[in-house]
Amino acid sequence: MDHCNVHPSFKSKPVYELRCRVCESLLCVRGMRAILLADRNVELYSTDLPPPGALLVLGSDYETENCRCRISDAACGKCGIVVGYHVTLPCQSCLSSCNNGHLWMYNAADISATERLDTNGDGIMVWARIPVCSDDMGMRPQSQIAADWVECCR
């Protein structure tokens, strides 16, 4: 998601670095605190890019209980614990709700979140000022990210 296209209600939200609560491996540098659209009592973190530290669990695609979205579990790439999920096919109800456009979700109980510093290191980065996706790929080389996108979108 290009930061220019962020819905105004999300622009002032802080950006988080997300780590696996079990092994402390870095999962993502573009996290946003969120709530589940289908159940507003569920706290999550979400991201707009395939996270460098998480992998999809093969064969785990299923429909959610609260809506018609299709999801696939996502696990920590280091220790293997399931830390969240990827929305492989959003349902019409969720698409029509005010949402942040993120399709990768982390269960708040399974990760630890730290506010990310801005590019100057002076303050907390917010979504209105986050680098565009192509400039903010995190830890992996571009070729690996491209391969992961292909695998993700099959």
Backbone hydrogen bonds, N-H to C=O, Kabsch-Sander energy under -0.5 kcal/mol:
donor,donor_aa,acceptor,acceptor_aa,energy
5,N,2,D,-2.0
6,V,3,H,-1.0
10,F,7,H,-2.6
11,K,7,H,-0.7
11,K,8,P,-0.6
13,K,10,F,-1.5
15,V,125,M,-2.5
16,Y,31,G,-2.3
17,E,114,T,-3.2
18,L,28,C,-2.8
19,R,112,S,-2.6
20,C,25,S,-2.4
21,R,110,D,-2.2
24,E,20,C,-1.7
27,L,18,L,-3.1
28,C,18,L,-1.6
31,G,16,Y,-2.9
32,M,46,S,-1.9
34,A,44,L,-2.7
36,L,39,D,-0.6
36,L,42,V,-2.2
39,D,36,L,-0.7
42,V,39,D,-2.3
43,E,41,N,-0.6
44,L,34,A,-2.4
45,Y,106,Y,-2.0
46,S,32,M,-2.5
47,T,104,W,-2.0
53,G,27,L,-2.3
54,A,51,P,-1.2
55,L,75,A,-2.7
57,V,73,D,-2.9
58,L,56,L,-0.7
60,S,57,V,-1.5
62,Y,71,I,-2.8
64,T,69,C,-2.2
70,R,89,L,-2.5
71,I,62,Y,-3.2
72,S,86,H,-2.2
74,A,84,G,-2.5
75,A,55,L,-3.2
76,C,81,I,-2.7
77,G,53,G,-3.2
80,G,76,C,-1.4
83,V,74,A,-2.3
84,G,74,A,-1.6
85,Y,105,M,-2.3
86,H,72,S,-3.0
87,V,103,L,-3.3
88,T,70,R,-1.5
88,T,86,H,-1.0
89,L,70,R,-1.8
95,L,91,C,-2.4
96,S,92,Q,-2.0
97,S,93,S,-0.8
99,N,97,S,-0.5
103,L,47,T,-0.7
104,W,47,T,-1.4
105,M,85,Y,-3.3
105,M,103,L,-0.5
106,Y,45,Y,-3.6
107,N,83,V,-2.4
108,A,43,E,-1.4
110,D,107,N,-1.8
111,I,107,N,-0.6
111,I,108,A,-0.7
112,S,19,R,-2.6
114,T,17,E,-2.2
116,R,15,V,-3.2
118,D,123,G,-3.0
121,G,118,D,-1.5
125,M,116,R,-3.1
127,W,13,K,-2.1
128,A,11,K,-2.2
129,R,126,V,-1.8
130,I,127,W,-0.7
135,D,132,V,-1.8
136,D,132,V,-0.7
136,D,133,C,-1.4
140,R,137,M,-0.7
144,Q,141,P,-0.7
145,I,141,P,-1.9
146,A,142,Q,-2.6
147,A,143,S,-1.9
148,D,144,Q,-2.3
149,W,145,I,-2.3
150,V,146,A,-2.1
151,E,147,A,-2.3
152,C,148,D,-2.8
153,C,149,W,-2.2
154,R,150,V,-0.5
154,R,151,E,-0.8
